[in-house]
């Protein structure tokens, strides 16, 4: 069937409506407008573009013009305007409904993908529609900023435009969930997630976490959870790196796995710091700055806005209270592990 035949199918009776309106010098009736809206909806559902339909309506009006005489010709333009407006309204209404249905289907798929709530075989079939091949390994990056983001916001559009302008269609899914930007990309396309992280950080001024690559539909869930856990860990550990990789933070979940053992370590090693004037917090911050600086006293002192002499005094005070010397490699490991545990557990602000 040619392109002309299906379009004409949706113009059936249109010329008669125009002729009747012009002959009577009237406006379109409610029934006529509703009929045209219904045809517009059906044309949209059939996938026929509005521009082609408008051209067909104008061409049909030109064929009617020679048949219209006298004053009736003056009503033709007005009748065409009313008819095309009603038809376009129906066409747009169907398009909006289709968009809402597509958005709902996409949102349902994203929820099932990230939470693993659907049958994995069925999920893999649905994934093809959204550009993913779940038989391959994927990694997930999650970006969060000072405010929540959704699919239609300016930040989401800017990141999406930059990503697809550079990489095109590489089976990448960009979406939002719980106010965060999320990118799912094939494991063999690491540049995609690196670019997403760079653009998302620049747009949100927040943090981006990248999970490890895992195979299959369940792998997407695993990688997503790793990225979320990395963001949560960054908040508890006060990690301010713009981009976090779950593969670099694997030691922290290991340390936190036995909470009671970690609490005992913190209490035993760092508990004596509570005897200091001002409590444990200033000396714990001192240890944190010292370890974060690579155990360089001068750099840690600058970070805390202290003199090197004051920093050295604090380290000596820690040594006297805990019995562990931060400068000794063996004792330093125990102290640093306890400091990490304190940050994970929120001590001393939270009781153990």
C-alpha positions in Angstrom: 0.0 0.0 0.0 1.3 3.5 -0.9 1.7 6.3 1.5 -1.2 8.2 -0.1 -3.8 5.5 0.5 -3.6 5.2 4.3 -3.6 9.0 4.7 -6.8 9.4 2.5 -8.4 6.8 4.8 -8.4 9.3 7.6 -9.8 12.1 5.4 -13.0 10.2 4.5 -15.9 12.6 4.6 -13.7 15.6 5.2 -14.5 17.2 1.8 -18.3 16.7 2.5 -17.9 18.5 5.9 -16.2 21.4 4.2 -18.8 21.6 1.5 -21.6 21.5 4.0 -20.1 24.2 6.2 -19.5 26.5 3.3 -23.0 26.0 1.8 -24.7 26.8 5.1 -22.3 29.5 6.2 -21.9 27.9 9.6 -19.2 26.6 12.0 -18.4 22.9 12.4 -20.8 21.1 14.7 -19.7 19.4 17.9 -20.2 16.0 16.3 -18.1 17.0 13.3 -15.2 18.2 15.5 -15.4 15.1 17.6 -15.3 12.9 14.5 -12.2 14.7 13.3 -10.5 14.4 16.7 -11.2 10.7 16.7 -9.7 10.4 13.2 -6.6 12.3 14.4 -6.2 9.9 17.3 -6.4 6.9 15.0 -3.9 8.4 12.5 -1.4 9.0 15.4 -1.9 5.4 16.6 -1.2 4.3 13.0 2.1 6.2 13.1 1.2 8.8 10.5 3.0 12.1 11.0 1.0 15.3 11.6 2.8 17.3 8.8 1.8 14.8 6.1 -1.8 14.9 7.4 -2.0 18.7 7.4 -0.7 18.7 3.8 -3.4 16.2 2.9 -6.1 18.3 4.5 -5.0 21.5 2.7 -4.8 19.6 -0.6 -8.4 18.3 -0.1 -9.5 21.8 0.7 -8.0 23.0 -2.6 -10.0 20.3 -4.5 -13.2 21.5 -2.7 -12.6 25.2 -3.6 -13.9 25.1 -7.2 -17.1 23.5 -6.0 -17.8 26.4 -3.6 -19.6 29.4 -5.0 -20.3 32.9 -3.8 -20.3 33.8 -0.1 -19.7 30.1 0.8 -16.1 30.4 -0.4 -15.5 33.0 2.3 -16.1 30.3 4.9 -13.8 27.7 3.5 -10.6 29.0 5.1 -12.4 29.2 8.5 -13.8 25.7 8.0 -10.3 24.3 7.2 -8.9 26.0 10.2 -11.5 24.5 12.5 -11.2 21.1 10.9 -7.4 20.9 11.0 -7.4 22.2 14.6 -9.8 19.4 15.7 -7.9 16.8 13.8 -4.5 18.0 15.2 -6.0 18.0 18.7 -6.9 14.4 18.4 -3.5 13.5 17.0 -1.7 15.3 19.8 -3.9 13.8 22.4 -3.0 10.3 21.2 0.7 11.3 21.1 0.6 12.5 24.7 -1.1 9.3 25.8 1.5 7.2 23.9 4.3 9.2 25.6 2.8 8.8 29.0 2.4 5.0 28.4 6.0 4.8 27.2 7.3 6.8 30.2 5.3 4.5 32.5 6.7 1.4 30.8 10.2 2.8 31.0 9.9 3.7 34.7 8.5 0.2 35.5 11.4 -1.4 33.6 14.0 0.8 35.5 12.4 -0.1 38.8 12.5 -3.8 38.0 16.0 -3.6 36.6 17.5 -1.8 39.6 15.7 -3.7 42.3 15.6 -7.1 40.5 11.9 -7.6 41.2 11.0 -9.2 37.8 11.7 -12.6 36.3 15.3 -12.3 34.9 14.4 -13.9 31.6 11.4 -11.6 31.0 13.5 -8.6 32.2 16.2 -9.4 29.6 13.5 -9.5 26.9 12.2 -6.1 28.0 15.7 -4.6 28.2 16.2 -5.0 24.4 13.5 -2.4 23.9 15.4 0.1 25.9 18.8 -0.6 24.3 20.4 -3.0 26.8 21.7 -6.6 26.2 21.6 -8.1 29.7 23.4 -11.2 28.6 26.5 -9.0 28.7 28.2 -7.5 31.8 27.2 -4.0 32.9 28.4 -1.4 35.4 26.3 1.3 37.0 27.2 4.8 37.9 25.1 6.9 40.3 25.4 10.7 40.8 23.8 12.7 43.5 23.9 16.4 44.2 22.4 18.9 46.6 18.9 18.6 45.1 16.9 15.8 43.6 16.8 15.3 39.9 14.2 13.7 37.5 14.2 12.7 33.9 13.0 16.0 32.6 15.1 18.4 34.5 17.8 20.6 32.9 20.6 18.7 34.6 19.4 15.3 33.3 19.0 16.7 29.8 22.4 18.3 29.8 24.2 15.2 30.9 22.2 13.1 28.4 23.0 15.4 25.5 26.7 15.4 26.3 26.8 11.6 26.7 25.0 10.8 23.5 26.7 13.5 21.5 30.0 11.9 22.2 29.1 8.2 22.2 25.9 7.9 20.3 23.9 4.7 20.7 26.1 2.3 22.6 23.4 0.5 24.5 23.5 2.9 27.3 20.6 3.6 29.7 20.4 7.0 31.3 17.7 7.5 33.9 16.9 8.8 37.4 15.9 7.1 40.6 15.1 8.6 44.0 16.4 12.0 42.9 19.8 10.6 41.6 21.2 10.4 38.0 21.9 6.8 37.0 23.9 5.5 34.0 24.0 1.8 33.0 26.7 1.0 30.5 28.3 -2.2 29.1 31.4 -3.3 30.9 33.5 -3.0 27.7 32.6 0.7 27.4 34.4 2.2 30.4 34.8 5.5 28.7 31.0 5.9 28.8 30.9 5.8 32.6 34.0 8.0 32.9 32.4 10.6 30.8 29.1 10.4 32.6 30.9 10.8 35.9 32.7 13.9 34.7 29.6 15.5 33.3 27.3 14.6 36.2 29.8 15.9 38.7 30.2 19.2 36.8 26.4 19.5 36.5 25.4 18.5 40.1 28.5 19.6 42.1 27.9 16.5 44.1 29.5 13.0 44.0 29.4 10.1 41.6 29.9 6.5 42.5 30.7 3.7 40.1 29.9 0.1 40.8 31.9 -2.8 39.5 30.9 -4.6 36.4 28.9 -7.8 36.8 27.2 -10.1 34.2 23.5 -10.7 33.6 20.4 -8.8 34.8 21.3 -9.5 38.4 24.7 -7.9 37.8 23.0 -4.6 37.1 21.4 -4.7 40.6 24.6 -5.7 42.2 26.6 -2.9 40.6 23.8 -0.4 41.4 23.8 -1.4 45.1 27.6 -1.1 45.2 27.4 2.4 43.8 24.7 3.4 46.4 26.8 1.8 49.2 29.8 3.8 48.1 27.8 7.0 48.3 26.6 6.1 51.7 30.1 5.2 52.8 31.4 8.5 51.5 28.9 10.4 53.7 29.8 8.4 56.8 33.5 8.6 56.2 33.5 12.2 55.0 35.1 11.2 51.7 35.0 14.2 49.4 36.4 12.7 46.2 34.2 13.7 43.3 34.2 10.2 41.8 34.2 7.1 43.9 34.9 3.6 42.6 33.4 0.7 44.6 36.5 -1.4 43.7 38.6 1.1 45.7 36.5 0.9 48.8 36.2 -2.9 49.2 38.1 -2.8 52.5 35.5 -0.7 54.3 32.6 -3.3 54.0 35.0 -5.9 55.2 35.9 -3.9 58.2 32.2 -3.1 58.9 31.0 -6.6 58.5 31.5 -7.5 62.2 30.1 -4.4 63.9 30.6 -5.7 67.4 34.3 -6.5 66.8 34.8 -3.1 65.2 33.1 -1.4 68.2 35.3 -3.3 70.6 38.4 -2.2 68.7 37.3 1.4 68.7 36.5 1.4 72.4 39.7 -0.4 73.3 42.1 1.6 71.2 40.5 5.1 71.0 38.3 5.1 74.2 41.1 6.6 76.3 41.0 9.7 74.1 37.8 10.7 75.9 40.0 11.5 78.9 41.5 14.4 77.1 40.4 18.0 77.6 37.7 18.7 75.1 36.9 15.0 74.7 38.0 12.6 72.0 36.9 14.6 68.9 39.9 17.0 68.5 42.4 14.1 68.9 40.4 11.8 66.6 40.3 14.6 64.0 44.1 14.9 64.4 44.6 11.2 63.7 42.2 11.4 60.7 44.1 14.4 59.2 47.5 12.6 59.9 46.5 9.4 58.2 44.8 11.2 55.3 48.0 13.2 54.7 50.0 10.0 54.4 51.4 10.5 57.9 53.1 13.8 56.9 53.0 16.0 60.0 53.4 19.3 58.3 50.6 18.6 55.8 48.2 17.4 58.5 49.0 20.5 60.5 48.1 22.8 57.6 44.8 20.9 57.1 43.9 21.5 60.7 45.2 25.1 60.7 47.7 24.2 63.4 51.4 24.8 63.8 53.7 21.8 63.3 54.6 22.1 67.0 50.9 21.9 68.1 50.4 18.9 65.7 53.4 17.1 67.2 52.1 17.8 70.7 48.7 16.3 69.8 50.3 13.2 68.4 52.4 12.8 71.5 49.3 13.2 73.6 47.5 10.5 71.6 50.5 8.2 72.2 50.4 8.8 76.0 46.7 8.2 76.2 46.3 5.2 74.0 49.8 3.6 74.3 50.0 3.4 70.5 52.5 5.5 68.6 51.1 6.9 65.4 54.7 7.0 64.0 55.4 3.3 64.5 54.4 1.3 61.4 52.9 -1.6 63.4 51.0 0.4 66.0 50.0 2.9 63.2 48.0 0.1 61.5 46.0 -0.6 64.6 45.3 3.1 65.2 44.3 3.7 61.6 42.0 0.7 61.5 40.3 2.0 64.7 40.0 5.5 63.2 38.3 4.0 60.1 36.0 2.1 62.5 35.1 5.2 64.4 34.2 7.0 61.2 32.1 4.0 60.1 30.3 3.8 63.4 29.9 7.6 63.9 32.0 7.5 67.1 32.2 9.5 69.4 29.1 11.4 68.3 27.1 8.1 68.4 27.5 5.6 71.3 29.0 2.2 70.5 
